[in-house]
């Protein structure tokens, strides 16, 4: 008994080439969608980290401003290595990438640079004066933070107590 396979020739269906082409197209579309999705997640993480770094920078700036406003201007000094001193005692200083307070506790991290500058009002303009000068009106704080290769800089001016 011989079976005839002639009836299979007339059957409509998909060839192996068509199935392979469909599988490849589905794979390309899936990889594209996953790539876009992963880029979206990466962007979200970067944005979240940037916001957190910005909030922390603002917090530490506010903390420094509040502390400096309470201090007596005549007792404040800026050391040669840019430490803010009160009667020879560290108030705020940069240690590596951390800003530390008078108790040697870190109050911020990922800091590139911290600068304290004495300024004086002359003819309606703020002018930088020597840090050793005793004639100054306000203290300028510049804080630089590194975030994903970019440096963000924050500035503020503080008027200490007389």
C-alpha positions as CSV (number, residue, x, y, z in Angstrom):
1,X,0.0,0.0,0.0
2,X,1.4,3.1,-1.2
3,X,0.1,6.4,0.2
4,X,-0.2,9.3,-2.1
5,X,1.1,12.6,-1.0
6,X,-0.3,14.5,-3.9
7,X,-3.0,16.1,-1.9
8,X,-0.3,17.9,0.2
9,X,0.9,19.9,-2.8
10,X,-2.4,21.7,-3.0
11,X,-2.5,22.6,0.7
12,X,-2.1,26.3,1.4
13,X,0.4,27.2,4.2
14,X,3.5,29.0,5.0
15,X,6.9,28.1,3.7
16,X,10.0,27.9,5.9
17,X,11.4,31.1,4.3
18,X,8.2,33.0,5.2
19,X,8.4,31.8,8.8
20,X,12.1,32.8,9.1
21,X,11.4,36.2,7.6
22,X,8.5,36.8,10.0
23,X,10.6,35.7,13.0
24,X,13.4,38.0,12.0
25,X,11.1,41.0,11.6
26,X,9.4,40.3,15.0
27,X,12.9,40.0,16.6
28,X,14.0,43.4,15.1
29,X,10.8,45.1,16.3
30,X,11.2,43.6,19.8
31,X,14.8,44.7,20.1
32,X,14.0,48.2,18.9
33,X,11.2,48.5,21.5
34,X,13.4,47.1,24.3
35,X,16.2,49.5,23.3
36,X,13.8,52.5,23.5
37,X,12.5,51.3,26.8
38,X,15.9,50.9,28.3
39,X,17.0,54.4,27.1
40,X,13.9,55.8,28.8
41,X,14.7,54.1,32.1
42,X,18.3,55.3,31.9
43,X,17.2,58.9,31.3
44,X,14.7,58.6,34.2
45,X,17.6,57.5,36.5
46,X,19.8,60.3,35.4
47,X,17.1,62.9,35.8
48,X,16.2,61.5,39.3
49,X,19.9,61.6,40.4
50,X,20.3,65.2,39.0
51,X,17.2,66.4,41.0
52,X,18.6,64.7,44.1
53,X,22.0,66.3,43.7
54,X,20.4,69.7,43.1
55,X,18.2,69.3,46.2
56,X,21.2,68.3,48.3
57,X,23.2,71.2,47.0
58,X,20.5,73.7,47.8
59,X,20.1,72.1,51.3
60,X,23.8,72.4,52.1
61,X,23.8,76.0,50.7
62,X,20.9,76.9,53.0
63,X,22.5,75.2,55.9
64,X,25.7,77.2,55.4
65,X,23.8,80.5,54.9
66,X,21.8,80.0,58.1
67,X,25.0,79.2,60.1
68,X,26.9,82.1,58.7
69,X,24.1,84.6,59.3
70,X,24.3,83.7,63.0
71,X,28.1,84.3,63.2
72,X,29.8,87.5,64.1
73,X,31.4,88.9,61.0
74,X,34.5,90.2,62.8
75,X,35.3,86.7,64.0
76,X,35.0,85.0,60.6
77,X,38.1,84.1,58.6
78,X,38.9,82.3,55.4
79,X,42.0,80.2,55.6
80,X,44.5,79.9,52.7
81,X,43.1,76.4,51.9
82,X,39.6,78.0,51.7
83,X,38.3,76.8,55.1
84,X,35.7,79.0,56.7
85,X,36.9,79.6,60.2
86,X,35.4,81.1,63.3
87,X,38.1,82.1,65.8
88,X,40.4,79.5,64.3
89,X,37.8,76.7,64.4
90,X,36.6,75.1,61.2
91,X,33.0,75.9,60.4
92,X,32.7,74.5,56.8
93,X,35.4,73.0,54.7
94,X,35.9,70.7,51.7
95,X,37.5,67.4,52.5
96,X,38.0,65.3,49.3
97,X,34.5,65.4,47.7
98,X,32.6,66.1,51.0
99,X,31.8,69.3,52.7
100,X,32.2,68.9,56.4
101,X,30.9,71.0,59.3
102,X,32.5,72.1,62.5
103,X,31.8,68.7,64.1
104,X,33.8,67.0,61.2
105,X,30.5,65.5,59.9
106,X,29.8,65.4,56.1
107,X,26.9,67.6,55.1
108,X,27.3,67.1,51.3
109,X,29.1,64.8,48.9
110,X,30.1,64.8,45.2
111,X,31.4,68.3,45.6
112,X,34.1,69.5,43.1
113,X,34.8,72.9,44.7
114,X,33.8,75.1,47.5
115,X,34.9,78.8,47.6
116,X,34.3,81.5,50.2
117,X,35.0,85.0,49.0
118,X,34.7,88.3,51.0
119,X,33.0,91.1,49.1
120,X,32.5,94.8,49.7
121,X,29.9,97.2,48.4
122,X,31.6,100.0,46.4
123,X,29.7,102.5,44.3
124,X,26.7,100.2,44.3
125,X,28.6,97.2,43.1
126,X,29.9,94.2,44.9
127,X,33.7,93.9,44.7
128,X,35.9,91.0,45.8
129,X,38.3,92.0,48.6
130,X,41.3,90.0,49.9
131,X,40.2,87.3,52.3
132,X,42.6,88.8,54.9
133,X,40.8,92.1,54.7
134,X,38.8,93.2,57.8
135,X,36.6,95.6,55.7
136,X,34.0,93.5,53.9
137,X,30.2,93.5,53.7
138,X,29.1,90.0,52.7
139,X,30.4,86.5,52.1
140,X,30.0,84.9,48.7
141,X,29.7,81.1,48.6
142,X,30.3,79.2,45.4
143,X,29.6,75.4,45.4
144,X,30.4,73.2,42.4
145,X,28.9,69.7,42.1
146,X,29.8,67.1,39.5
147,X,26.9,65.2,38.0
148,X,27.3,62.7,35.2
149,X,30.4,64.5,33.9
150,X,28.8,68.0,34.0
151,X,29.7,70.5,36.7
152,X,26.8,72.5,38.2
153,X,27.7,75.7,40.1
154,X,25.6,77.3,42.8
155,X,26.3,80.8,44.1
156,X,24.9,82.8,47.0
157,X,25.8,85.9,49.1
158,X,25.5,86.0,52.8
159,X,25.4,88.9,55.2
160,X,26.8,87.8,58.6
161,X,26.0,89.6,61.8
162,X,28.0,92.7,62.6
